[in-house]
């Protein structure tokens, strides 16, 4: 059948070429341009800086993200050589890496008219520097790990479909791709990893695909054990995840926010329902019905844990499976696919294109905007050493730009205060969302702390890292004055002061106060009792 023989020739090279193009658009300018979430960018870069300094995620610092998220950004830092080139290079790298299993999986299971637009859609989800559901001008690499998770899961979902031929080579490649994608999700953000494992367990119910899914599960477990032998931090990571889960209270947000997630994604649910209904009418399969229900429910649970309004990419993956199911059914009934005549298969192709094309164009426009802005060095560089290649631009984002401009004044004031100290400061902790000062001063980061403090997402009044753990290795604490902090409207400085202020007062002494900051230095340790002589003299 022509439907299958066209795939290896067309789908793989086109998707790989698209991945190379998107990677070049990201990496070549060597600059990061952002219009919002500047503090979140500092959190990401701080993590990359820590790994480059030799720290191990969840071993040397607390984090709810998997270690791959940090090693990916550290690789971007190493390859680009600058903090400003870190995220574009890292995302270019993961775009190329994901394109390899994507080209094979989509090419082996989907009609080219489904595989190519869906593959480009997923590649742009990874490459585009915006948070899903936000505007073209909302440039930011914040929440990059969610886009990696969605894209990897979107590829793995297509493996629910049986390939046209099942032989030894197919089984080996299916096993390798499924194992790699699952491990990527497990060690980037665990919620996507759980969904991947659940899908592999579900595919075990398919006799024809049971072999590769069982082997992939076995290899995933074996790889996890080997990783733990090297990493030795899985239990610490799970403890951090448990605290984050307790902060969010299971389903994050109020019932109003949960309803908002349903309403914002309602059109995608409706379109999936239409596609699933057309496919189920032909297959009458309970397994298929359970698969579509799994995508709808698991996707909602994941997005409800994310800082993200729109973008349940599992719905698009399920729609791709449904569209392919319809095409196969029509092919069996007609004996051939007539691309020139109007049929149910032609309608399914056009409807699927209508599902993915708007987001594809939106993401391509945002990626192009970042490339142009980075190439012409739009905006103002962050006024800190080592961060000059991070630029804050006003791309019709006046409110965000004004906030970021004011925040940069705060940062420069803090850096100047640290620079005036007699000894070069090290092990700096900032009682705010992000910490750019260690990077700016090339100072050693503290051990046992965290690069990310965000109220009601990583900590709360009842669930937080104890002060004697968080600050045990810290030499300098920087406290922003509430009125001038960019998170002042959320009350973050005051809340953090309530949690950690007593410990700071007991173990640190005020060193300097500026217009925007209060600086504290750790007090000299007192002589321990064990150091006293037996006669009571020191």
Number of C-alpha atoms within 10 A of each C-alpha: 9 9 15 17 11 13 23 15 12 15 26 25 15 15 26 22 13 20 28 17 13 25 22 16 22 29 23 16 19 24 31 32 30 30 23 24 17 22 20 20 22 23 20 24 26 26 28 26 25 24 22 17 14 11 17 20 25 25 17 18 20 22 25 23 19 22 22 18 22 26 20 21 28 27 19 26 24 18 14 20 13 18 28 24 24 29 32 31 31 25 26 24 23 19 26 23 13 23 24 15 22 29 24 20 26 27 26 26 22 29 23 22 17 25 26 22 19 27 29 22 21 29 29 25 27 27 29 30 31 27 24 22 16 14 12 21 21 23 26 22 25 23 19 21 19 24 25 26 27 24 26 27 26 24 26 25 26 24 23 21 19 15 20 11 12 12 9 10 10 15 18 13 15 26 21 17 22 29 25 19 22 26 21 23 28 24 20 24 21 19 19 24 21 16 22 26 21 13 21 25 15 17 24 17 12 15 8 13 20 16 15 23 27 16 18 24 19 14 18 22 14 12 15 16 14 12 14 13 11 8 15 15 18 18 12 17 21 16 16 20 20 14 21 21 19 20 20 20 12 12 15 20 15 9 10 9 13 17 11 14 19 17 14 14 17 13 12 21 18 12 18 25 19 15 24 25 16 17 25 19 11 14 15 11 12 9 15 20 15 12 19 24 16 19 23 21 12 20 20 21 18 20 22 21 16 15 14 17 20 20 23 26 24 25 29 25 24 26 31 31 26 27 27 25 24 26 24 21 17 18 16 11 10 10 11 13 19 12 9 7 9 9 13 14 22 19 14 23 19 14 17 24 17 12 19 20 16 12 18 21 14 16 24 20 15 22 23 17 19 28 24 15 20 25 16 10 20 18 18 16 19 22 17 19 15 16 21 17 23 28 22 24 25 21 18 11 14 12 12 19 19 12 14 23 17 13 20 20 15 20 21 17 15 22 19 12 17 21 12 11 11 7 8 11 19 18 18 25 26 19 21 22 18 22 27 24 26 21 21 16 18 15 15 16 28 24 20 18 23 24 25 25 21 16 20 17 20 22 20 20 12 10 16 19 20 13 15 13 12 19 25 15 17 20 19 25 22 22 23 28 17 19 13 17 21 21 18 15 11 12 14 21 24 18 16 19 16 12 18 17 16 12 15 21 13 10 17 20 16 16 14 15 16 14 11 19 20 17 20 22 19 20 15 9 7 6 9 8 9 8 10 11 9 8 6 8 7 11
